[in-house]
Amino acid sequence: MTLDELNRLPLEDFVEKVGWVFEGSPWIAQAAWESRPWASLEALHQSLVRVVQRAPREAQLALIRAHPDLGSRTRMAEASQAEQRGAGLDTLTPAEYERIQVLNRAYTERFGFPFILAVRGKGKAEVFRAMEARLESDPETEFQTALSEVYKIAYFRLADLLERA
């Protein structure tokens, strides 16, 4: 799909093509559609990000909570599976799996939402280091960091969508 093709899509088709890039939150694509046409991938991404930034905190929190735990063996979106596979999170040893589950639980208990990290280009060791370091963050900093990581994930997904043209 090209950017020009995206710019020409009617609302329903645009939401179908782009609504998945923000995990479980097609409302973002629906709201951004009105700001077309976009001159670049970056402009499209910024339109989507602005929708999230202007959304009520409860909607932002729901967006964060729509993401699966890293290393989880539960059902998740195909894009999440591929991203986690790329970071080696589908081949955790039993000890690594237990460690990531402990870190996920500690993080969720501390902040009230799952740990979010754009794992593309990262390995298991980087994921573990990030989880441990971010457990030390204050809640507001971590909320903003989680949103920033969501934005990165969405950018990677949009870039993949447009590369498949």
N, C-alpha and C positions, 0 to 999 in steps of 0.2 A: 504494500500500500504506500502511496506517495502522499506527501503533505498536501499537494494540490487535490488529490482525490478525497482526503479527509476534509479539506475545506469545503468541498461541494456536497458532502453527505447531509441528508436530512437528519433532524435531531435523533430520531429513533435508531437509525443506522449508525450514527456517530457514537451514541451511547453503547450500542452493541460492540463496536470496534474498539473503543477506548475506555469504556466504563470499568474494565477489569484492572487497569494499571494501578489504581488505588484500591488495594485489597478490599473486596466486599463493599465498595462505596461508589456505585455508579452515579449517585447524585452529584458527584464532583464534575464528571464529564457533562452531565446534563446542564449544570449551571454554567460551565465554561463555554458551551457551544455558542452562546450568543456573542462571544467576543471574537469570533472568527471574522475574516480570514487571518491566519497566522503566516508570517513570513518565514518562519524557521521552526525547527524542533524546539529550540530554546524558548521561542515566543509562545508556542503551544504549552510547553511545560510551565512557564511562568503564569499563564492564564489559569491553569489547573491549580497551581500552588496558591494563587491569590484567592481562589474559591475557598480553599481550606483555611487560609489565614483569616478570611472574613467570617468564617463559620463560627457559631457559638462553641464555647469550650466543650460542651457536651458532645457535639458532633465530631470535634477533633479527637476527643477521647474515644468515641465509638470507632473512629477510623483506626486509631492505634490498636485498640482491642480486637479489631478484625484480623490482625496478623497472628499467625500461629507461632507457638513457641519454637525457637531454634532447636533442631535436633529431635523434634517431636516425631513420634511414629503414628500420629493420628492423621486422618484425612485432611488434606489441604489443597489449595488451588494448584493447578499444574505449574504455574509460573513459580510459586513458592517452592514446590518440589524440585524444580530444575535449579533454582538459585541455591537451595541448600545442598543439593547434590554436587554442584560446582565447588562448594566450599568443603566437601568431604564429610558433611554432616549425616550422610546416609550410610557411612561406613565407620561409625563410632565403635570403638571397642566397648565391651561391657563396662569397664571402669570409666571411660569417657562419657558413655551414655548416662551413667549414674551421676557423674560430676555435672553434666549439663542440666540434668533434671534438678539437682540441688540448687544450682545457680539460678535456673528459671524460677523455681519456687521462691527463693530468697528475694529475687528481683520483684516478682509480682506482689509478694507480701509487702515489700517496702514501698513500691510505687503505685500499685493498683492497676497495672497494665503490663503486657508482656514486653520483654526485652526486644528491641528492634535494632537491627543492624543490616545495612546494605552489604551483604556478604560477597557480592561479585568481586572476584580477584583476591579474596582472602582465603586463608586456610584455617584449619581447626584451631591451631595455636593462637592465631590472631583473634578468633572469635572468643576463646576462653579468656584471653588477656583483656579484651574489651568488656566482657561481662563482669569480670572481677573489678576492673577499674571503675566502671560506671555504677556499681553498687555503692560507691562512696559519694556519689553526687547528691545534691540536694534535690528535692522533688520538682521544683519549677525548672531548674536547669535540665533535669532528666526528661521532663515533659517536652521541652523545646528540642532537646537532642533527639528524642524519639521521632518528633515530627520532621526534623531535618533528615533523618535516616529514611523515613517514609518518602520524602521528596526525592531522595537519591534513587530509591528502589523504583519509583514511578518513572524517573528519567530513563533509567536503564531499560525498562519495559517499553516505553515509548520509542526509544531508539531501536530496539529490536523489532517492534511493529513496523517502523518505517523502513528498516533494512530489508525486510522480507518482500519488498516490492518486486 
